[in-house]
């Protein structure tokens, strides 16, 4: 008799959007689903997506949910959620377990994406890895000796809150001058707008004709050869490189994987990151580290949290 194929479901729950994937035991995506968050009563919506993804052949063993916030996996509680009302997720683990009948694992979204890249993406083949995601916020995650390392209370890896400028802008975390205040997608837009307003030569940039441009627009124009956009992306790369150098000096890590929408700029941002790291990091540490762009894109967190759910079964 053939043993039923084991599958896992991974869900990335952002502030307004849901991405879900049915994932095989070896990390292949079979099917995907996406939807807008429809209400604060999120459990029924997620349970419907889970039912829709259940395969005709094989079985779903467990469900993983990635959340943009602080997650204590030992208590299965969301301690703080950045883009979601805490009321929405405070009993997410229990509610989903009851609604789906599945074992449920919760994890921070950066940790989930890091695990996905480590298992089947740009981190594959490494043993020690630091992952940084650069989008609306900046998150990080650490994998040491092949295992996700989350620290004493589950919150390790918050590289977005490394101080870059002690006299910089206030950050949502309560500190000032964090990496997130200068290198996240909203901060790229803010810095570009400020420069456009005070520098007459920047009016030659195509961005000046688009009042509602985004960080993705800045990256696109930089790739297309717009000098002003390229300058803004290069400066962002220098800020990120400063943070990466600190990580490399601290951990002597084997591989740095850079993900998130800002990295869609490709070599335009990767090259200044590497140059700044080379300038600031302890040279033997720099030479021992590979710095690469993530490869899984929007699948990283759903795949990663599904594989975390897989591995929690056997741990």
C-alpha positions in Angstrom: 0.0 0.0 0.0 1.4 3.4 -1.0 2.1 5.8 1.9 0.1 9.1 1.5 2.2 12.0 0.4 2.8 14.5 3.2 2.1 18.1 2.4 2.3 21.3 4.5 0.6 24.7 4.2 2.4 27.9 4.8 0.6 31.3 5.1 2.2 34.7 5.2 -0.2 37.1 6.9 0.8 40.8 6.4 -1.0 43.9 7.4 -3.5 43.7 4.5 -2.7 40.7 2.5 -2.6 36.9 2.7 -0.3 34.7 0.7 -0.6 30.9 1.1 1.1 27.9 -0.4 0.7 24.2 -0.4 4.2 22.8 -0.1 5.6 19.3 -0.4 7.9 17.7 2.1 10.9 18.8 0.0 9.8 22.4 -0.3 8.2 22.5 -3.7 5.1 24.7 -4.1 2.2 22.8 -5.5 -0.5 25.5 -5.4 -0.7 29.1 -4.2 -3.6 31.3 -3.0 -3.7 35.0 -2.2 -6.4 37.4 -0.8 -6.9 40.7 0.9 -7.5 40.6 4.6 -11.3 40.9 4.8 -11.9 41.5 8.5 -10.4 41.5 12.0 -11.9 38.0 12.5 -9.1 36.4 10.5 -9.5 32.8 11.6 -12.5 31.9 9.4 -10.8 33.5 6.3 -7.6 31.6 6.9 -9.5 28.3 7.5 -11.3 28.7 4.2 -8.0 29.2 2.4 -6.6 26.1 4.1 -9.6 24.0 3.0 -9.2 25.3 -0.5 -5.6 24.2 -0.6 -6.1 20.7 0.8 -5.0 18.3 -2.0 -7.1 15.6 -3.6 -4.1 13.3 -3.2 -1.9 13.1 -0.2 -2.6 14.8 3.2 -1.8 18.1 4.9 0.2 17.3 8.1 0.6 20.8 9.6 0.0 24.5 9.0 2.5 27.3 9.5 1.7 31.0 9.7 4.2 33.8 9.3 3.4 37.1 11.0 5.1 40.5 10.9 5.8 40.8 14.6 7.3 39.2 17.7 6.2 35.6 18.1 7.0 33.4 21.1 6.9 29.9 19.7 7.2 28.4 23.2 3.9 29.9 24.2 2.4 30.0 20.7 1.5 33.6 21.3 2.0 36.8 19.2 3.6 39.2 21.6 3.6 42.2 19.3 2.3 42.7 15.8 3.5 45.6 13.7 0.9 45.8 11.0 -2.0 43.8 12.5 -4.3 44.6 15.4 -3.1 42.4 18.3 -6.8 41.4 18.9 -6.7 39.8 15.4 -3.9 37.5 16.2 -3.9 37.1 20.0 -5.6 33.6 19.8 -4.5 32.8 16.3 -2.9 29.5 17.2 -5.8 28.1 19.2 -8.4 29.4 16.8 -6.7 28.0 13.7 -6.0 24.6 15.4 -9.7 24.3 16.3 -10.9 25.5 12.8 -8.6 23.3 10.7 -7.9 20.3 12.9 -4.2 20.8 12.0 -1.1 21.2 14.1 -0.3 25.0 13.8 3.1 26.7 14.1 3.4 30.5 14.3 6.6 32.3 13.4 7.9 35.8 12.7 7.8 36.5 8.9 11.6 37.3 8.6 12.4 34.0 10.4 10.1 32.2 8.1 11.6 33.7 5.0 15.1 33.0 6.2 14.2 29.4 6.7 12.8 29.1 3.2 15.9 30.6 1.6 18.1 28.4 3.8 16.3 25.2 2.8 15.5 25.7 -0.9 16.6 29.2 -1.9 19.8 31.4 -2.0 21.0 30.0 1.3 20.9 26.4 0.3 24.2 24.6 1.0 25.2 26.9 3.8 25.3 26.1 7.5 25.4 29.5 9.0 23.3 32.3 7.5 22.0 35.8 8.3 18.9 36.9 6.4 17.8 40.5 5.9 14.5 41.5 4.4 14.2 45.1 3.2 10.7 46.3 2.4 8.2 48.4 4.3 10.2 47.5 7.4 13.6 45.8 7.8 13.7 42.4 9.5 16.4 39.8 10.0 16.9 36.2 11.1 19.8 34.0 12.1 20.5 30.4 11.2 23.4 28.8 13.1 24.5 25.2 12.6 21.5 24.6 10.3 18.9 25.7 12.9 17.0 28.9 13.3 18.4 30.8 16.3 15.8 33.0 17.9 17.4 34.1 21.1 16.4 34.0 24.7 12.8 34.9 24.2 12.3 34.3 20.5 13.0 37.8 19.1 16.6 37.7 17.8 17.6 39.1 14.4 16.1 42.6 14.6 18.8 44.1 12.4 16.4 46.9 11.3 17.0 48.5 14.7 20.8 48.6 14.6 21.6 52.3 15.1 23.1 53.9 11.9 22.8 57.6 12.9 22.7 58.5 16.6 21.2 61.9 15.7 18.8 60.5 13.1 15.0 60.3 12.9 12.8 58.6 15.6 12.0 55.0 14.8 8.8 53.1 15.6 10.8 51.0 18.1 11.5 54.1 20.3 15.1 54.5 19.3 16.5 57.1 16.9 18.5 56.6 13.7 17.8 52.9 13.2 18.6 51.3 9.9 14.9 51.1 9.2 14.6 54.9 9.3 17.0 55.3 6.3 16.8 52.1 4.3 13.2 50.8 4.4 10.9 51.4 1.4 9.1 54.3 3.0 12.3 55.9 4.0 13.7 55.7 0.5 10.6 57.5 -0.8 10.9 60.1 2.0 14.6 60.8 1.3 14.0 61.0 -2.4 11.1 63.5 -2.0 13.2 65.6 0.3 16.1 65.7 -2.2 13.7 66.4 -5.1 12.3 69.4 -3.2 15.7 71.0 -2.4 17.9 70.1 -5.4 16.9 71.8 -8.7 19.1 69.5 -10.7 17.1 66.5 -9.6 14.1 67.8 -11.5 15.6 66.1 -14.5 14.8 62.8 -12.9 11.8 60.9 -14.2 10.7 60.6 -10.6 9.9 64.3 -10.5 7.0 63.7 -12.9 5.4 61.1 -10.6 4.0 62.6 -7.4 3.1 59.2 -6.0 6.2 57.3 -6.7 7.2 54.3 -4.6 10.4 52.6 -3.6 9.8 50.2 -6.4 9.6 53.1 -8.8 13.0 54.4 -7.5 14.5 51.0 -8.0 13.1 50.7 -11.5 14.3 54.1 -12.6 17.7 53.3 -11.2 17.9 50.2 -13.3 16.8 52.2 -16.3 19.8 54.6 -15.9 18.1 57.5 -14.1 21.1 59.3 -12.3 19.0 60.7 -9.4 17.3 57.4 -8.7 20.6 55.5 -9.0 22.1 57.9 -6.4 19.3 57.3 -4.0 19.6 53.5 -4.3 23.3 53.7 -4.0 23.0 55.7 -0.7 20.5 53.2 0.5 23.0 50.5 -0.3 25.6 52.2 1.8 23.3 52.3 4.8 22.4 48.7 4.4 26.1 47.8 3.9 26.9 49.5 7.2 24.4 47.3 9.0 25.6 44.2 7.2 29.2 44.9 8.2 28.2 45.0 11.8 26.5 41.6 11.4 29.6 40.1 9.7 32.0 41.5 12.4 29.8 40.1 15.1 29.0 36.7 13.7 31.7 35.9 11.2 28.8 34.5 9.2 29.1 32.2 6.2 26.4 33.8 4.0 24.3 37.0 4.0 21.0 36.7 2.1 19.2 39.9 1.2 15.5 39.8 0.4 12.5 42.0 0.2 11.2 44.4 -2.4 14.0 46.9 -2.2 16.4 44.2 -3.4 14.5 44.1 -6.7 17.0 46.8 -7.8 19.5 44.0 -8.2 23.1 44.9 -8.8 22.3 48.6 -8.6 21.8 48.1 -4.9 23.9 45.0 -4.2 27.1 46.4 -5.5 27.2 49.5 -3.2 26.1 47.2 -0.3 29.1 44.9 -0.9 31.5 47.9 -1.4 30.4 49.4 1.9 30.7 46.1 3.7 34.2 45.7 2.3 35.1 49.2 3.5 33.7 48.7 7.1 34.0 45.0 7.9 37.0 43.2 9.5 38.7 42.0 6.3 39.1 38.3 7.2 35.4 38.2 8.2 34.4 39.9 4.9 36.4 37.5 2.8 34.7 34.5 4.5 31.2 35.8 3.8 29.1 35.5 0.6 26.6 38.3 0.1 23.7 37.3 -2.2 20.2 38.3 -3.2 17.3 36.1 -2.1 15.8 33.9 -4.8 12.3 32.8 -3.6 10.6 36.2 -3.8 7.1 36.2 -2.4 7.2 32.4 -1.8 10.0 32.8 0.8 7.8 33.2 3.9 5.0 30.8 3.0 7.5 28.1 2.0 9.7 28.7 5.0 6.9 28.6 7.6 5.5 25.4 6.0 9.0 23.8 6.3 9.2 25.0 9.9 5.9 23.3 10.5 7.4 20.2 8.8 10.5 20.2 11.0 8.6 20.9 14.2 6.9 17.5 13.6 10.1 15.6 14.0 12.0 17.8 16.5 
